[in-house]
Amino acid sequence: MKGCVYKSTGSWYTVKGIDDAFYNCRLKGKFRIAGIKNTNPVAVGDHVNFEIETKGDETIGVIDTIDARENYIIRKSVNLSKQTHIIAANIDLVFLMITIDNPPTFTSFIDRVLVSTQAYRIETVLLFNKVDTYDIEKKAEVAYLMDIYRLIGYTCIGISAKFDREVNQVVDLMKGKVSMFAGHSGVGKSTLVNAIEPGLKLATKQISDQHGQGQHTTTFAQMFDLSFEAQIIDTPGIKGFGIVDIEKDELSDYFPEFFALKEHCKFNNCLHLDEPKCAIKEALENDQIAWSRYKSYVGIIEGEEEHYRKDNYQ
């Protein structure tokens, strides 16, 4: 039977079959010995084929094949640095949720997520949440960041998931699509999902008073059917985002403002670091490219690890 993976717990998978019933499934043994370097060979959003097995009163599904993916979001595994983790697959739209503080989302994190979505041609919208809590200074910071990313071509929306502000804009974008919500723990992903679809009643937690960081409320990625012909994938909070499978000489292709200028560099293989007559460096000096974006680019190309709460906006 054909189906779509709605939840992954690492060893068991909830799959919605073409009969609209949900099945508790496991992987066929061959997936365990296929040399897969991912921590999760099957991800939420995957289209799979599974067989039904009945043992006594228990009915389970056994996944034997995975259809080719249209796209996916992948990052380095946090605890197993040599392995990767596929967050979700076959996504139409990613909503990256951002907060200025409580907890802070830094530009290095934003840019790494955008590189990944750009590489797999997944439309991405930046949601600046908790705007109802910001003072004048923080609102100015939101406006500044929105200007940076809007000029590049990204849609940016200021929202308050808690007070249902501008949530209707998000709903309009989601209709007819499979959307994924991503961001640090505590940025309000589950609160926003509840505002969009109150009947789901996803668990939410307060921000840690001691560290100002979010606490994980979503443990596993999970897809939900919504009442307005859309699906949403809620994901666990991400502390850092390690870039996977992108070569140094192609990285600038996934920074749209760099890609638009790179043909004007003197050298075809310019990495935009120390080379002479580099169009990207010239644009940077002329304030045509944001320094935060260039800093993110250099950090990725030099192999720096992106650490939560270690960067700044300058």
C-alpha positions in Angstrom: 0.0 0.0 0.0 1.1 3.5 -0.7 1.2 6.1 2.1 2.8 9.2 3.5 4.9 9.3 6.7 3.2 11.6 9.3 5.4 10.9 12.3 8.9 9.5 12.9 10.1 8.4 16.4 13.3 6.9 15.2 12.2 3.3 15.1 8.5 3.5 14.4 6.6 5.5 11.8 3.0 6.7 11.6 2.0 6.3 8.0 -1.3 7.6 6.4 -2.3 5.1 3.7 -4.2 5.9 0.5 -7.3 4.6 2.4 -6.9 7.6 4.8 -6.2 5.2 7.7 -3.2 5.5 9.9 -0.8 2.6 10.4 2.0 2.0 12.9 4.9 0.9 10.7 8.5 -0.2 11.1 11.3 -0.5 8.5 12.1 -3.7 6.6 15.5 -5.0 7.7 17.3 -4.1 4.5 17.2 -0.4 5.4 19.3 -1.2 8.4 22.2 -2.5 6.3 22.1 -0.2 3.3 25.0 1.9 4.5 22.7 4.9 5.1 24.6 7.7 6.9 21.4 9.5 8.0 20.2 9.0 11.5 16.7 8.6 10.0 16.5 6.8 6.7 12.8 7.6 6.5 11.6 11.1 7.3 8.2 12.8 7.8 6.8 13.7 4.4 8.3 10.7 2.7 6.0 8.8 0.3 6.5 5.1 1.0 5.2 1.6 0.1 4.3 -0.7 3.0 2.9 -4.1 3.6 0.4 -5.0 6.2 1.3 -7.8 8.7 -1.1 -9.2 11.3 0.3 -10.9 14.4 -2.5 -12.1 16.7 -4.6 -9.0 17.4 -1.9 -6.6 16.3 -1.7 -5.1 12.8 1.5 -3.3 11.8 2.9 -2.0 8.5 6.4 -2.8 7.2 7.9 -0.1 4.9 9.8 -1.7 2.1 10.4 1.1 -0.4 10.7 4.9 -0.3 9.7 7.0 -3.3 12.3 9.5 -4.7 12.1 12.8 -2.8 11.2 16.1 -4.4 13.3 17.8 -1.8 14.2 17.6 1.8 15.7 19.6 4.7 18.9 18.1 6.1 21.4 19.1 8.7 24.3 17.6 10.6 23.3 15.4 13.5 23.9 17.2 16.8 25.3 14.2 18.7 26.7 12.2 15.8 28.8 14.8 13.9 29.6 12.3 11.1 26.0 11.6 10.4 23.2 13.7 9.1 19.5 14.1 10.0 16.7 14.7 7.5 14.2 17.0 9.2 11.4 16.5 6.7 10.9 15.7 3.0 8.6 16.7 0.1 8.0 20.2 1.4 6.2 23.0 -0.5 6.9 25.9 1.9 9.1 26.5 4.9 8.2 29.0 7.6 11.3 30.0 9.5 10.3 31.5 12.8 12.5 34.2 14.3 12.6 36.0 17.6 14.9 38.9 18.5 15.2 37.7 22.1 13.5 35.3 24.5 15.2 33.3 22.8 17.4 35.2 20.3 17.6 34.0 16.7 20.9 35.0 15.2 21.6 35.8 11.5 24.1 32.9 11.2 21.3 30.5 12.0 18.8 32.2 9.6 21.3 32.2 6.8 22.3 28.6 7.2 18.6 27.5 7.0 18.1 29.7 3.9 21.2 28.2 2.2 19.7 24.7 2.7 16.2 25.7 1.5 17.7 27.6 -1.5 19.8 24.6 -2.4 16.7 22.4 -2.7 14.5 25.2 -4.2 12.0 25.3 -1.3 10.2 28.6 -0.9 10.9 30.1 2.5 9.0 32.7 4.5 10.5 34.5 7.5 8.1 34.9 10.4 9.3 37.4 13.0 7.2 36.3 16.0 6.4 37.9 19.4 6.3 41.4 17.9 3.8 42.3 20.6 6.5 42.0 23.3 9.1 44.3 21.7 10.1 47.8 22.7 11.0 50.5 20.1 14.6 49.4 19.9 13.8 45.7 19.2 11.0 46.7 16.7 13.7 48.7 14.9 15.9 45.7 14.8 13.0 43.6 13.3 12.5 46.3 10.7 16.2 46.3 9.9 16.4 42.5 9.4 13.2 42.5 7.4 14.8 45.1 5.0 17.8 42.9 4.6 15.9 39.8 3.6 13.1 41.5 1.6 15.8 43.1 -0.6 17.1 39.6 -1.3 13.7 38.4 -2.2 12.3 36.7 0.9 8.8 37.3 2.2 8.9 38.6 5.8 6.0 38.9 8.1 5.8 40.2 11.7 3.4 38.2 13.7 2.2 37.5 17.2 1.2 33.8 17.5 0.0 34.3 21.0 -2.4 37.1 20.2 -3.3 35.9 16.7 -1.8 38.9 14.9 -1.3 38.5 11.2 -1.8 34.8 11.5 -4.3 35.0 8.6 -1.5 35.9 6.3 0.3 32.7 7.2 -2.9 30.7 6.6 -3.4 32.2 3.2 0.1 31.1 2.2 -0.4 27.6 3.5 -3.5 26.7 1.6 -3.1 23.7 -0.7 0.5 23.1 0.4 2.7 21.0 2.7 4.4 23.6 5.0 7.1 23.0 7.6 7.6 25.3 10.6 11.2 25.5 11.8 13.2 27.5 14.3 14.8 27.4 17.8 13.0 26.0 20.7 10.8 28.7 22.3 10.2 30.8 19.2 6.5 29.9 19.2 6.1 27.2 16.6 3.6 25.2 18.6 1.8 28.3 19.7 1.4 29.4 16.0 0.2 25.9 15.0 -2.4 26.1 17.7 -3.5 29.5 16.5 -3.9 28.2 13.0 -5.6 25.0 14.0 -6.8 25.3 17.7 -8.2 21.7 17.7 -4.6 20.3 17.5 -3.9 21.5 21.0 -0.1 21.1 20.8 1.8 21.4 24.0 3.7 24.6 24.7 6.2 25.6 27.4 7.5 28.8 28.9 10.9 30.1 28.1 13.6 29.1 30.7 14.0 32.0 33.1 17.6 31.1 33.9 18.9 30.9 30.3 16.3 32.7 28.2 16.2 29.6 25.9 13.3 27.6 24.7 12.5 24.2 26.1 11.7 21.4 23.6 7.9 20.8 23.4 7.9 19.0 20.1 10.1 15.9 20.5 9.6 14.4 17.0 8.7 15.9 13.6 5.0 15.3 12.9 2.7 16.2 10.0 -0.9 17.2 10.6 -3.9 17.6 8.3 -5.5 21.0 8.6 -9.1 22.0 8.1 -8.4 24.2 5.1 -6.8 21.6 2.7 -3.3 22.0 3.9 -0.7 20.0 5.8 1.8 21.2 8.3 5.0 19.7 9.6 5.8 20.7 13.2 9.5 20.1 14.0 11.5 20.0 17.2 13.4 23.1 18.1 16.9 23.4 16.4 19.8 24.7 18.3 22.3 24.8 15.4 22.1 24.1 11.7 25.1 22.4 10.2 25.3 22.6 6.4 25.5 19.3 4.5 26.6 18.4 0.9 27.3 21.9 -0.4 30.7 22.5 -2.0 32.7 25.7 -1.4 32.6 26.7 -5.0 28.9 26.5 -5.2 28.0 28.0 -1.8 27.6 31.6 -3.2 24.9 30.3 -5.6 22.6 29.9 -2.6 23.1 33.5 -1.5 20.8 35.1 -4.1 22.5 38.6 -3.8 25.9 36.9 -4.3 24.7 34.9 -7.3 23.4 38.0 -9.0 26.9 39.6 -8.9 29.4 36.7 -9.1 29.6 36.8 -12.9 31.3 40.2 -12.5 34.2 38.8 -10.5 37.5 38.8 -12.2 38.0 35.0 -11.7 35.4 32.4 -12.5 36.4 30.4 -9.5 36.3 33.3 -7.1 35.4 32.3 -3.6 34.9 36.0 -2.6 37.5 35.9 0.2 40.8 37.4 -0.7 40.7 37.4 -4.5 41.3 40.7 -6.3 38.5 42.5 -8.2 35.8 40.5 -6.5 32.3 41.9 -7.2 30.9 40.6 -4.0 33.6 42.3 -1.9 33.1 45.5 -3.8 29.4 45.4 -3.2 30.0 44.7 0.5 32.2 47.8 0.8 29.5 49.8 -1.0 26.8 48.6 1.5 25.0 46.7 -1.3 25.4 43.5 0.6 24.7 43.1 4.3 27.8 42.4 6.4 25.8 39.8 8.5 25.2 37.9 5.3 28.8 38.0 4.3 29.9 36.9 7.7 27.5 33.9 7.5 29.0 33.0 4.1 32.6 33.2 5.4 31.7 31.1 8.5 30.2 28.4 6.3 32.9 28.3 3.7 35.6 28.2 6.4 33.9 25.3 8.1 33.0 27.1 11.3 30.3 25.4 13.4 27.2 27.5 14.1 26.7 27.7 17.8 23.5 28.8 19.4 23.8 32.1 21.4 27.4 32.6 20.4 27.0 35.0 17.4 25.7 38.6 17.2 23.9 40.7 14.6 26.8 42.9 13.7 
